[in-house]
Amino acid sequence: MECDFILKEIKNKVKESMIVGTYIVLLAFLLINLKGVTMILGNIMVIIKPIIIALAMAFVLNILMRIFENKIFFFLDKQKSEFLRKLKRPLSILATFLFVIGMMVGITLFVIPQFIESLSTLIDAVPGYLNSFEAMIDKHFSSIEVMKAIQDSVIDAWKEVFQIAGQLIGKSLTGILSVTVNITNMIFNFVVALVLAIYLLANKEKLILQSKKLLYAFLKKDVVDKILEVGRLTNVTFSSFIGGQCTEAIILGILCFIGMNIFKMPYALLISVLISVTSLIPVFGAFIGTIPAVFIILIISPIKAIWFVIFIIVLQQLEGNIIYPKVVGSSVGLSAIWVMVAITVGGSAFGLIGMLIGVPTVSVIYQLVRNATNNKLNKKGIRVK
């Protein structure tokens, strides 16, 4: 009996040593062939990129599709005809895409003309600004030495401009070819992702069931239960966050539009849409949109630009203290410091996309760590005050 116990212990030790040795060998191989491994991973990412885009599109569109299913086409479930009941999902998908396309077309038709108008105003105002600058130079810098120094600086600056322009022209053909290839790849990836997203939305229950079967077939039940628990938590957190963030952005855009019209500020629609879109980024979004907005108003009236900054600061306080906690609030479940960390780290690592998904990602991690910590403390019978 004792001999069997010793053999079992030796067997376990050998098994542990083999696992550790395998990990060390794999790690050494990866480090030695890091360049080749990076190239392989890059090629794999290129291949699966449309799938990743499709999953992201399907996840976001599923939130809107569920609204159509539960609020608009719910009556089809009560129909006696099976054909009519089966129409619920296709009609919901169609309504979802029509709504998104309609929003994009509407924004394009309203925003682009105003944007072109603001650019035209800027171009028309530039000669006046140059004349004012020239008059100021003549008034305050009338000496020949100063004017000669300014003239020499301008000449040197133009020489550098022409030199850089010549270099750019020399590389333009390569740049045009590269841009053309990139645009073609983007269009191809988008079309493939769109088709996959429609398929995922249409067959999401079947795909989820198949995934569960695969997991339970090849993994331990406890492991699969943990994976599914994390999946449910991630789905709820991301869905609530995206829905709440979009609702908050729409409310903020509407309030901005109403306020700008009350105070007779120019380009109310253009700037309100800009503020609404950028406010999808938590905390910093509205301030990011304020920068180009102030520049646009500054062209028309510097005084109104100052008043707009004051108006946005007040609106941001209203949004941060009342709208955000009510609309997004519990869907995130993070304190202000963790929100800041999520945005900073996500933005540094993945840019704009990282800033958008950083908060719900950190929220999921935070909840998992909190639950695991509480379970450990409960098992140990420890209460921390």
BADOMAR-203161 format. One line per 4 residues: number of its first residue (from 1); for each residue x, y, z of C-alpha. Coordinates in nm, 2 decimals. Example, Ala and Ser with C-alpha at 12.3 -4.5 7.8 and 13.67 -1.06 7.14 Angstrom:
<torgus>
1	1.23:-0.45:0.78  1.37:-0.11:0.71
</torgus>
This chain:
<torgus>
1	0.00:0.00:0.00  0.28:0.24:0.10  0.47:0.13:-0.21  0.17:0.22:-0.43
5	0.15:0.56:-0.26  0.52:0.63:-0.32  0.49:0.53:-0.69  0.19:0.75:-0.73
9	0.38:1.05:-0.58  0.68:0.98:-0.81  0.44:0.96:-1.11  0.29:1.29:-1.02
13	0.63:1.45:-0.97  0.75:1.32:-1.31  0.43:1.45:-1.48  0.47:1.79:-1.32
17	0.84:1.80:-1.43  0.75:1.70:-1.79  0.48:1.98:-1.81  0.73:2.24:-1.67
21	1.00:2.12:-1.91  0.76:2.14:-2.21  0.66:2.49:-2.12  1.03:2.59:-2.09
25	1.11:2.43:-2.43  0.82:2.61:-2.60  0.91:2.94:-2.44  1.27:2.91:-2.55
29	1.15:2.82:-2.91  0.93:3.12:-2.92  1.20:3.35:-2.80  1.46:3.21:-3.04
33	1.22:3.23:-3.34  1.04:3.55:-3.23  1.05:3.71:-3.57  0.91:3.41:-3.75
37	0.64:3.35:-3.49  0.54:3.72:-3.52  0.51:3.69:-3.90  0.30:3.37:-3.86
41	0.07:3.54:-3.61  0.05:3.85:-3.84  -0.06:3.62:-4.13  -0.31:3.45:-3.91
45	-0.46:3.78:-3.80  -0.49:3.89:-4.17  -0.69:3.57:-4.24  -0.92:3.59:-3.93
49	-0.96:3.97:-3.94  -1.29:3.95:-4.13  -1.42:3.70:-3.87  -1.32:3.93:-3.58
53	-1.49:4.23:-3.75  -1.80:4.01:-3.81  -1.82:3.91:-3.45  -1.78:4.27:-3.33
57	-2.05:4.39:-3.58  -2.29:4.10:-3.49  -2.24:4.17:-3.12  -2.33:4.54:-3.15
61	-2.61:4.49:-3.40  -2.76:4.21:-3.19  -2.84:4.48:-2.92  -3.05:4.67:-3.17
65	-3.19:4.35:-3.32  -3.32:4.23:-2.98  -3.51:4.56:-2.95  -3.69:4.50:-3.28
69	-3.76:4.14:-3.19  -3.89:4.22:-2.84  -4.06:4.55:-2.90  -4.17:4.56:-3.26
73	-4.21:4.21:-3.41  -4.30:4.03:-3.08  -4.66:3.98:-3.21  -4.53:3.73:-3.47
77	-4.47:3.48:-3.19  -4.84:3.45:-3.13  -4.93:3.37:-3.49  -5.06:3.03:-3.58
81	-4.87:3.00:-3.90  -4.51:2.87:-3.86  -4.41:3.07:-4.17  -4.51:3.40:-4.00
85	-4.33:3.30:-3.67  -4.01:3.23:-3.87  -4.03:3.58:-4.02  -3.95:3.74:-3.69
89	-3.58:3.71:-3.71  -3.53:3.80:-4.08  -3.76:4.11:-4.04  -3.56:4.21:-3.73
93	-3.23:4.18:-3.91  -3.36:4.38:-4.21  -3.50:4.65:-3.98  -3.17:4.67:-3.79
97	-2.97:4.72:-4.11  -3.22:4.97:-4.25  -3.21:5.17:-3.93  -2.83:5.18:-3.93
101	-2.81:5.27:-4.30  -3.08:5.53:-4.25  -2.88:5.69:-3.96  -2.56:5.69:-4.16
105	-2.74:5.85:-4.47  -2.92:6.10:-4.25  -2.60:6.21:-4.07  -2.42:6.23:-4.41
109	-2.69:6.44:-4.57  -2.71:6.68:-4.28  -2.35:6.70:-4.16  -2.14:6.70:-4.48
113	-2.32:7.01:-4.63  -2.26:7.21:-4.31  -1.90:7.09:-4.29  -1.84:7.20:-4.65
117	-2.01:7.53:-4.57  -1.78:7.58:-4.27  -1.47:7.50:-4.48  -1.59:7.75:-4.74
121	-1.63:8.02:-4.47  -1.28:7.94:-4.34  -1.13:7.97:-4.69  -1.32:8.30:-4.75
125	-1.20:8.43:-4.42  -0.83:8.35:-4.48  -0.75:8.65:-4.71  -0.90:8.88:-4.45
129	-0.68:8.73:-4.17  -0.38:8.76:-4.39  -0.46:9.13:-4.47  -0.50:9.20:-4.10
133	-0.17:9.02:-4.02  0.00:9.22:-4.29  -0.14:9.55:-4.15  -0.02:9.45:-3.81
137	0.33:9.38:-3.94  0.34:9.72:-4.12  0.22:9.90:-3.81  0.45:9.74:-3.55
141	0.75:9.62:-3.75  0.82:9.90:-3.99  1.20:9.89:-3.97  1.39:9.76:-4.27
145	1.60:9.51:-4.07  1.29:9.34:-3.92  1.11:9.32:-4.25  1.42:9.18:-4.42
149	1.45:8.92:-4.14  1.08:8.82:-4.18  1.12:8.81:-4.56  1.43:8.59:-4.53
153	1.24:8.36:-4.29  0.95:8.33:-4.53  1.18:8.26:-4.82  1.36:7.98:-4.62
157	1.03:7.84:-4.52  0.90:7.82:-4.88  1.23:7.66:-4.99  1.17:7.38:-4.73
161	0.81:7.35:-4.84  0.91:7.30:-5.20  1.18:7.06:-5.11  0.94:6.85:-4.90
165	0.68:6.87:-5.18  0.93:6.74:-5.43  1.01:6.44:-5.21  0.64:6.37:-5.16
169	0.57:6.38:-5.54  0.86:6.14:-5.59  0.70:5.89:-5.36  0.34:5.96:-5.46
173	0.31:5.66:-5.70  0.42:5.42:-5.44  0.18:5.58:-5.19  -0.11:5.58:-5.43
177	-0.05:5.21:-5.50  -0.03:5.13:-5.13  -0.35:5.33:-5.05  -0.53:5.15:-5.33
181	-0.43:4.81:-5.20  -0.53:4.90:-4.85  -0.87:5.04:-4.96  -0.94:4.72:-5.16
185	-0.85:4.51:-4.86  -1.08:4.72:-4.64  -1.37:4.69:-4.88  -1.31:4.31:-4.91
189	-1.29:4.26:-4.53  -1.60:4.47:-4.47  -1.81:4.28:-4.73  -1.70:3.94:-4.60
193	-1.76:4.06:-4.24  -2.10:4.19:-4.33  -2.21:3.86:-4.48  -2.07:3.67:-4.18
197	-2.24:3.91:-3.93  -2.58:3.85:-4.10  -2.52:3.48:-4.08  -2.42:3.50:-3.71
201	-2.73:3.71:-3.63  -2.96:3.47:-3.81  -2.82:3.16:-3.65  -2.69:3.28:-3.31
205	-2.89:3.03:-3.10  -2.77:2.73:-3.31  -2.41:2.85:-3.31  -2.42:2.90:-2.93
209	-2.56:2.55:-2.88  -2.29:2.39:-3.11  -2.02:2.58:-2.91  -2.15:2.45:-2.58
213	-2.16:2.09:-2.71  -1.80:2.12:-2.83  -1.68:2.26:-2.50  -1.87:2.00:-2.29
217	-1.74:1.72:-2.52  -1.37:1.80:-2.49  -1.33:1.98:-2.16  -1.42:1.91:-1.80
221	-1.77:2.02:-1.69  -1.63:2.26:-1.42  -1.40:2.43:-1.67  -1.69:2.47:-1.92
225	-1.92:2.61:-1.65  -1.65:2.87:-1.56  -1.61:2.96:-1.93  -1.98:3.00:-1.98
229	-2.01:3.21:-1.66  -1.74:3.44:-1.79  -1.91:3.45:-2.13  -2.25:3.55:-1.97
233	-2.09:3.82:-1.76  -1.90:3.96:-2.06  -2.21:3.96:-2.27  -2.42:4.14:-2.01
237	-2.16:4.39:-1.93  -2.07:4.48:-2.29  -2.43:4.49:-2.40  -2.54:4.71:-2.11
241	-2.24:4.94:-2.16  -2.28:4.98:-2.54  -2.65:5.04:-2.51  -2.62:5.28:-2.23
245	-2.33:5.46:-2.39  -2.52:5.51:-2.72  -2.83:5.63:-2.53  -2.61:5.88:-2.34
249	-2.45:6.00:-2.66  -2.78:6.07:-2.82  -2.91:6.25:-2.51  -2.60:6.46:-2.50
253	-2.62:6.55:-2.87  -2.98:6.65:-2.84  -2.91:6.87:-2.53  -2.61:7.03:-2.71
257	-2.83:7.10:-3.02  -3.11:7.26:-2.81  -2.86:7.47:-2.61  -2.68:7.59:-2.91
261	-3.00:7.70:-3.08  -3.11:7.88:-2.76  -2.79:8.07:-2.75  -2.79:8.13:-3.13
265	-2.46:7.96:-3.19  -2.36:7.87:-3.55  -2.35:7.52:-3.70  -2.56:7.37:-3.42
269	-2.64:7.05:-3.60  -2.29:6.98:-3.72  -2.13:7.04:-3.38  -2.40:6.85:-3.19
273	-2.35:6.54:-3.41  -1.97:6.58:-3.36  -2.01:6.60:-2.98  -2.26:6.31:-2.98
277	-2.02:6.08:-3.18  -1.71:6.16:-2.97  -1.90:6.12:-2.64  -1.91:5.75:-2.71
281	-1.56:5.76:-2.56  -1.62:5.77:-2.18  -1.51:6.07:-1.98  -1.29:6.24:-2.24
285	-1.52:6.21:-2.54  -1.71:6.54:-2.52  -1.39:6.73:-2.46  -1.23:6.57:-2.76
289	-1.52:6.68:-2.98  -1.50:7.03:-2.83  -1.16:7.11:-2.99  -1.27:7.10:-3.36
293	-1.61:7.25:-3.26  -1.44:7.56:-3.10  -1.23:7.60:-3.41  -1.54:7.59:-3.63
297	-1.72:7.85:-3.42  -1.40:8.06:-3.39  -1.42:8.13:-3.76  -1.76:8.29:-3.73
301	-1.73:8.46:-3.39  -1.45:8.44:-3.13  -1.69:8.56:-2.85  -1.93:8.28:-2.93
305	-1.65:8.03:-2.93  -1.57:8.13:-2.57  -1.93:8.10:-2.47  -1.95:7.76:-2.63
309	-1.66:7.64:-2.42  -1.84:7.75:-2.11  -2.16:7.59:-2.23  -1.98:7.26:-2.30
313	-1.82:7.26:-1.95  -2.16:7.31:-1.79  -2.32:7.04:-2.01  -2.03:6.80:-1.93
317	-2.09:6.85:-1.56  -2.46:6.78:-1.61  -2.37:6.47:-1.82  -2.11:6.34:-1.57
321	-2.32:6.39:-1.26  -2.67:6.31:-1.37  -2.70:6.15:-1.72  -2.41:5.91:-1.71
325	-2.48:5.76:-1.37  -2.85:5.72:-1.46  -2.81:5.59:-1.81  -2.48:5.39:-1.80
329	-2.43:5.37:-1.42  -2.46:5.02:-1.29  -2.37:4.86:-1.63  -2.01:4.95:-1.57
333	-1.98:4.91:-1.19  -1.64:5.08:-1.18  -1.52:5.37:-0.97  -1.38:5.68:-1.14
337	-1.02:5.58:-1.09  -1.07:5.24:-1.27  -1.25:5.41:-1.55  -0.96:5.64:-1.60
341	-0.71:5.35:-1.59  -0.92:5.16:-1.84  -0.94:5.45:-2.09  -0.57:5.53:-2.05
345	-0.44:5.18:-2.09  -0.69:5.09:-2.36  -0.61:5.41:-2.56  -0.23:5.35:-2.53
349	-0.25:4.99:-2.64  -0.52:5.00:-2.91  -0.60:5.36:-2.98  -0.96:5.47:-3.03
353	-1.10:5.11:-3.02  -0.91:5.05:-2.70  -1.07:5.36:-2.54  -1.42:5.24:-2.65
357	-1.38:4.88:-2.52  -1.14:4.95:-2.23  -1.41:5.03:-1.97  -1.63:4.72:-2.02
361	-1.33:4.50:-2.04  -1.18:4.63:-1.72  -1.53:4.60:-1.57  -1.55:4.23:-1.65
365	-1.20:4.17:-1.51  -1.29:4.37:-1.20  -1.61:4.17:-1.14  -1.43:3.83:-1.19
369	-1.14:3.92:-0.95  -1.40:4.06:-0.70  -1.60:3.74:-0.71  -1.30:3.52:-0.69
373	-1.16:3.72:-0.39  -1.49:3.71:-0.20  -1.52:3.33:-0.26  -1.17:3.27:-0.13
377	-1.24:3.48:0.18  -1.57:3.31:0.24  -1.40:2.96:0.23  -1.14:3.08:0.47
381	-1.40:3.24:0.70  -1.24:3.58:0.69  -1.43:3.90:0.70  -1.23:4.21:0.61
385	-1.36:4.54:0.74
</torgus>
